[in-house]
């Protein structure tokens, strides 16, 4: 939000909210996908559809699935941490310079 020009704060806020919602949906879907793919079909139905009792075998399968989901999420977060760190090299543009490039003397975007 700091790098967004004043006349575009509403657009920046809308994009921020949209990407936050998409990220939450994607992460929960990815966790369920990884957890369900790491266990058998019978245990998957017992866990996600529901049964009256949860056997030790089904509980162990669920734990394996949750661990797989956490490991894959940790790997994605590590990649997400490395990418900006690799990009932040000396001599590159800062967020303030991006906002300066977009705001012309009249407050609108510069053309050229």
N, C-alpha and C positions, 0 to 999 in steps of 0.2 A: 504494500500500500504506500510505502514511503517513496518508492520510485515512480509511482503513477502520477501523471499530471493532474492538477486540480479539477480540470473539466472532465476527466475520465475516472473519477473515484467511484462512481456508481457502477460503471462497467467492470472495474477492477474488483470491487466487492462482490458483484454477481459471479464473476469468474472464479473467485476464491471460494465462495460458497458452493458453486457447482462442482469444482474439482475436489473439495472436501467430501461432498456427498458421494461422488463417483468413487473416490478412494476408499471410503468406508464400505460401500457395497462390494467393490472388487475384492477387498481384503477378506470380508466375511465369506464371499463366494469361493475364493481361492482356498481358504481354510477348510471349508466343508468339502470341497473337491479333493484336496489332498488327504484329509482324514478319511473320507469314504473310499478313496482308491487304495488306501493302504490296508484295508481290512476286507474280509470276505463279504459276499452278498448277504448271507444269512445274518451275520452279526450287524451288518449295516442296517437291515430292516429292523432288527431287534432294538437297535439304538435309536435310529431316527424316526421310525414309525411308532415305536413304543410297545412294550410288553408289560405284563403285570409284574414280572420279576426280572431282575437283571442278574444273570448267572455270572460266576467268577470269570468264565471264559469270555463272555461278552464284555464284561468290564475291562478285562485285560486288552481285548481288541480295541476298545474305545480309547484306552490310555495310549496304545501304540499309534492310533490315528491322530490323537491330539499332539503327541510328541512329533510326529511327522509334519503336522501343520505348523507347529512352533519352529521346527528346524527350517522349513522352507521359508517362513516369514522372516526368520533371522538372516537367511541368505539374501533375500530380497532387500532387507534393510541395509545389509553390508554393501550391496551393490549401489543402493541409493546414497549411501554415505561416501563411497569412493568416487562416484561420478562428479559431484560438485567439488570435491577436494582436488581431483585431477584437473578440473577446469579453472580453479582459482590459482592462476599463475601470475607472477609479477608482470606488469605491463598490459594486462587485460582491462577491459572497460569495467567500471564499477557501476552498481545500480543507479547512482546519482547521475552518471553521465548518460545513461539510457534515457532517463526522464528529461535531461537537458536537450538531448537530440530530438525528442518528440515535441517539445514545447517551443514554439516560435515566439516572436516578439508580441504577437497578438493573442497568445495563449493556445493557439491551434497548432496542429502538426506542421513542421517545416517540409517544404517540397523542394528537395535538391540541396 
